[in-house]
Amino acid sequence: MRNCVSRDVLDLLASKWVCLVMGALPNGPMRFGVLRRRLDGITQKMLTRTLRDLERAGLVDRQVFPTTPPQVEYSLTPLGQDLVVLMEAFRVWAEKHGEEISEARERYDARAAEPVRALNTR
């Protein structure tokens, strides 16, 4: 079903940056710069977009402090904390089976690299 709510949620959660941002926030609020340094390789633009998407979905809360310059902290909402429990289970599964997946990929790639055998023609 195209308009299925689970598709919409999966579309949001399928991003590696969403998973990494969510995984960085369970221990408490984090400022943008700290979060960016923790997520090696993310651009400022991508982090901003990811945080906005998560805030829009009700998973992350953004709090602005009236300082000069303004300080902003991001934290998980109760809904986000609930999701992190599932994401943690997925991380544990991935770490447990990562080697098996790598080996399966290597076997597949080795088979795919074999020359195509000619059909036996009579």
C-alpha positions as CSV (number, residue, x, y, z in Angstrom):
1,M,0.0,0.0,0.0
2,R,1.5,3.3,-1.1
3,N,-0.1,5.3,1.7
4,C,0.8,2.9,4.5
5,V,2.0,4.7,7.6
6,S,4.8,2.1,8.1
7,R,6.3,3.0,4.7
8,D,6.4,6.6,5.7
9,V,8.1,5.8,9.0
10,L,10.5,3.3,7.3
11,D,11.4,6.0,4.8
12,L,12.5,8.3,7.6
13,L,14.4,5.6,9.6
14,A,16.2,4.1,6.6
15,S,18.8,6.9,6.5
16,K,22.1,6.0,8.0
17,W,22.4,9.5,9.4
18,V,19.0,9.2,11.2
19,C,20.3,6.0,12.8
20,L,23.6,7.5,13.9
21,V,22.0,10.7,15.2
22,M,19.4,8.7,17.2
23,G,22.2,6.5,18.5
24,A,24.2,9.6,19.7
25,L,21.4,11.1,21.8
26,P,20.3,8.5,24.4
27,N,22.7,9.7,27.0
28,G,21.2,13.2,27.2
29,P,21.1,16.5,25.4
30,M,23.8,17.4,22.9
31,R,24.7,20.7,21.3
32,F,24.9,20.8,17.5
33,G,28.7,21.1,17.3
34,V,29.3,18.3,19.7
35,L,26.9,16.1,17.8
36,R,28.6,17.0,14.5
37,R,32.0,16.1,15.8
38,R,30.7,12.8,17.2
39,L,29.2,11.9,13.8
40,D,32.4,11.8,11.8
41,G,31.7,12.5,8.1
42,I,28.4,14.2,8.4
43,T,28.1,17.6,6.8
44,Q,26.6,20.6,8.5
45,K,23.8,20.6,5.9
46,M,23.0,16.9,6.4
47,L,23.0,17.1,10.2
48,T,20.7,20.1,10.0
49,R,18.3,18.3,7.7
50,T,18.4,15.1,9.7
51,L,17.7,17.0,13.0
52,R,14.8,18.9,11.4
53,D,13.3,15.7,10.0
54,L,13.6,14.0,13.5
55,E,12.1,17.1,15.2
56,R,9.3,17.2,12.7
57,A,8.6,13.5,13.4
58,G,8.4,14.1,17.1
59,L,11.6,12.0,17.8
60,V,13.9,14.8,18.8
61,D,13.4,18.0,20.8
62,R,15.3,21.2,20.0
63,Q,15.8,23.7,22.8
64,V,17.2,27.1,22.2
65,F,18.9,29.0,25.1
66,P,18.8,32.8,25.0
67,T,22.5,33.4,25.0
68,T,24.7,35.3,22.5
69,P,25.2,33.5,20.3
70,P,22.2,31.3,20.9
71,Q,23.0,27.8,22.2
72,V,20.9,24.9,20.9
73,E,20.6,21.5,22.4
74,Y,19.0,18.4,20.9
75,S,17.5,15.6,23.0
76,L,15.3,12.6,22.4
77,T,11.6,12.9,23.1
78,P,9.8,10.0,24.9
79,L,8.8,8.7,21.4
80,G,12.5,8.9,20.4
81,Q,13.6,7.1,23.5
82,D,11.2,4.3,22.7
83,L,12.6,4.1,19.2
84,V,16.2,3.9,20.4
85,V,15.3,0.7,22.3
86,L,14.4,-0.9,19.0
87,M,17.5,0.6,17.2
88,E,19.7,-0.7,19.9
89,A,18.4,-4.2,19.4
90,F,19.1,-3.8,15.7
91,R,22.6,-2.7,16.4
92,V,23.2,-5.7,18.6
93,W,21.9,-8.0,15.9
94,A,24.0,-6.3,13.2
95,E,27.2,-6.7,15.3
96,K,26.4,-10.3,16.1
97,H,25.8,-11.2,12.4
98,G,28.0,-8.7,10.6
99,E,30.7,-11.2,9.9
100,E,28.2,-13.7,8.5
101,I,26.9,-11.1,6.2
102,S,30.4,-10.1,5.0
103,E,31.2,-13.8,4.3
104,A,27.9,-14.3,2.4
105,R,28.7,-11.2,0.3
106,E,32.2,-12.5,-0.5
107,R,30.8,-15.9,-1.5
108,Y,28.2,-14.2,-3.7
109,D,30.8,-11.9,-5.3
110,A,33.1,-14.8,-6.0
111,R,30.3,-16.7,-7.8
112,A,29.3,-13.7,-9.7
113,A,32.9,-13.2,-10.9
114,E,33.1,-16.7,-12.3
115,P,33.0,-16.9,-16.1
116,V,29.7,-17.9,-17.5
117,R,29.9,-21.6,-18.5
118,A,28.9,-22.3,-22.0
119,L,25.7,-24.3,-22.4
120,N,26.1,-27.8,-23.6
121,T,25.0,-27.7,-27.2
122,R,24.4,-30.8,-29.2
